[in-house]
Amino acid sequence: MASLFFIAAALALSISAAAWWLEHTVFDPERSEEIADAVLQDDQIRRQIATVIADHTARRLDLPAREVRATVERVALTPGGGAVLSAIVAQGHARVIGLREQPVRIGPRLLVEATRDERVALLPAVTLPIEKIMPISIIRESTDWLIPIAAIAGAVLMLIGLVVHPVRADALFGLGSLFVFVGLMLVLVAYVVPVAIVPALDDSTWTAAIPIIAKENANTVFLGAGGLVLGGLAVIIGSAAIGRRRTWRTPVTTSRYDQRHWS
């Protein structure tokens, strides 16, 4: 019975931990700002930014829009391109996941840096057509309540398991299960959901930013998950060994009525 409580606790705590990771990576605009170079490698996102800027500035520069667009795309792909457009990437990311109500606007300073031409400094800001993506926003909002609720439920279940049957082997089994579940849930929630499920829910241009951020964190996710699963399995095996040792050491009691007396 106690093992069931420990398993349920491990499952709840693993959901909380995985949701916390998701909230602080895929749903964190600061993270997308840090890896703006990677986000701008996506053709659709980069082309949308370049097209909006080109259409807005081409007449001022007296150049064909396609030429200006090509310039902006080249700038975006340079090593410093991410630094130039990082704020726009972060704002677009925030807009998509529902953290930003204001539209994403490219001001005169960024127009100059993106086009490499001071003549556009007098132009007004231009708005990128980025809207909140409801399925992604719902997933993000669910993490706000899922993290504390799952954590509290897991802690309560763990406590009940200890009270019902506070045996060291069962407690170790629960701890090992926690490690295994956290590792598996981390891969499912932090990688599979943003990389495979989110793009299937919506095909908007900026949806691509979500799997890009997840892939940038993939090494950490898989290494951490692998370590947790292996460590958890080791603890579970150890708990089984302790349980067997305890069984062997338990004395066998016999009733006095089973004893035979010989005269």
Sequence and secondary structure as in RCSB ss.txt:
>XXXX:A:sequence
MASLFFIAAALALSISAAAWWLEHTVFDPERSEEIADAVLQDDQIRRQIATVIADHTARRLDLPAREVRATVERV
ALTPGGGAVLSAIVAQGHARVIGLREQPVRIGPRLLVEATRDERVALLPAVTLPIEKIMPISIIRESTDWLIPIA
AIAGAVLMLIGLVVHPVRADALFGLGSLFVFVGLMLVLVAYVVPVAIVPALDDSTWTAAIPIIAKENANTVFLGA
GGLVLGGLAVIIGSAAIGRRRTWRTPVTTSRYDQRHWS
>XXXX:A:secstr
 HHHHHHHHHHHHHHHHHHHHHHTTTT HHHHHHTHHHHTTSHHHHHHHHHHHHHHHHHHHTS HHHHHHHHHHH
HHSTTHHHHHHHHHHHHHHHHTT   S EEE HHHHHHHHT GGGGGS  EEE     HHHHHHHHHHHHHHHHH
HHHHHHHHHHHHHH   HHHHHHHHHHHHHHHHHHHHIIIIIIIIIIHHHH   GGGGHHHHHHHHTHHHHHHHH
HHHHHHHHHHHHHHHHHHHHHHHHS     GGG     
